[in-house]
Amino acid sequence: MTRLVELEETGPRKLDPSDLDDEKGDIAVCQCGLSESFPFCDGSHRRTRDEDDGTTYVYEDGERRAVERVVTADDDA
């Protein structure tokens, strides 16, 4: 499965000690692209548990829908 993710930032976010979770003591970085506190994980990945392999999804306004796979020129190389 894949997800289309739209990002607006143009640079990295540097982590500092204030980014540590006081209870857990760790930093979890989002890898699904759905976190409301991106680049940090907020547990939103749980919504992806029943995604099917080979399907591309878009999450908008709290809803998930399957879409046709997006192909770029680089995919043909």
C-alpha positions as CSV (number, residue, x, y, z in Angstrom):
1,M,0.0,0.0,0.0
2,T,1.0,3.6,-0.5
3,R,-0.3,7.0,0.7
4,L,-0.2,10.3,-1.1
5,V,1.2,12.9,1.4
6,E,1.3,16.6,0.8
7,L,3.9,18.6,2.7
8,E,4.5,22.3,2.8
9,E,7.8,22.7,4.6
10,T,11.0,23.4,2.7
11,G,13.6,22.4,5.3
12,P,14.3,20.0,8.1
13,R,13.2,20.3,11.7
14,K,16.0,19.9,14.2
15,L,15.1,18.0,17.3
16,D,16.1,19.3,20.7
17,P,15.6,18.0,24.3
18,S,12.2,19.7,24.6
19,D,11.0,17.2,21.9
20,L,11.3,14.3,24.3
21,D,8.1,12.8,25.7
22,D,8.2,13.3,29.5
23,E,6.3,10.0,30.1
24,K,7.9,7.8,27.4
25,G,11.3,9.5,27.2
26,D,11.6,8.9,23.5
27,I,11.0,10.5,20.2
28,A,8.9,8.7,17.6
29,V,9.1,10.0,14.0
30,C,6.1,9.7,11.7
31,Q,6.6,7.4,8.8
32,C,3.0,7.2,7.5
33,G,2.5,10.9,6.8
34,L,-0.8,11.2,8.7
35,S,0.4,12.6,12.0
36,E,-1.2,15.9,13.1
37,S,2.1,16.7,14.9
38,F,4.3,15.7,11.9
39,P,7.3,15.0,11.9
40,F,6.4,13.3,15.3
41,C,4.2,10.3,15.5
42,D,0.9,10.8,17.2
43,G,-0.5,7.3,16.6
44,S,-2.4,8.2,13.4
45,H,-0.7,5.2,11.7
46,R,-3.3,3.0,13.4
47,R,-5.7,4.1,10.8
48,T,-3.6,2.3,8.1
49,R,-3.8,-1.2,9.7
50,D,-6.3,-2.5,7.2
51,E,-4.9,-1.0,4.0
52,D,-4.4,-3.4,1.1
53,D,-1.0,-4.0,-0.5
54,G,-1.0,-2.7,-4.1
55,T,-3.5,0.1,-3.3
56,T,-2.8,3.8,-3.1
57,Y,-4.8,5.8,-0.6
58,V,-5.5,9.5,0.1
59,Y,-6.7,10.6,3.5
60,E,-8.7,13.8,3.4
61,D,-11.0,15.4,6.0
62,G,-10.7,12.3,8.2
63,E,-11.8,10.0,5.3
64,R,-9.7,7.4,3.4
65,R,-10.3,6.6,-0.3
66,A,-8.4,4.5,-2.8
67,V,-7.1,6.3,-5.9
68,E,-5.3,5.3,-9.1
69,R,-1.6,5.0,-8.7
70,V,0.3,8.2,-9.6
71,V,3.1,7.6,-12.0
72,T,5.9,10.1,-12.6
73,A,8.6,10.2,-15.3
74,D,11.1,8.8,-12.8
75,D,9.0,5.6,-12.5
76,D,9.6,4.7,-16.1
77,A,13.4,5.0,-15.9
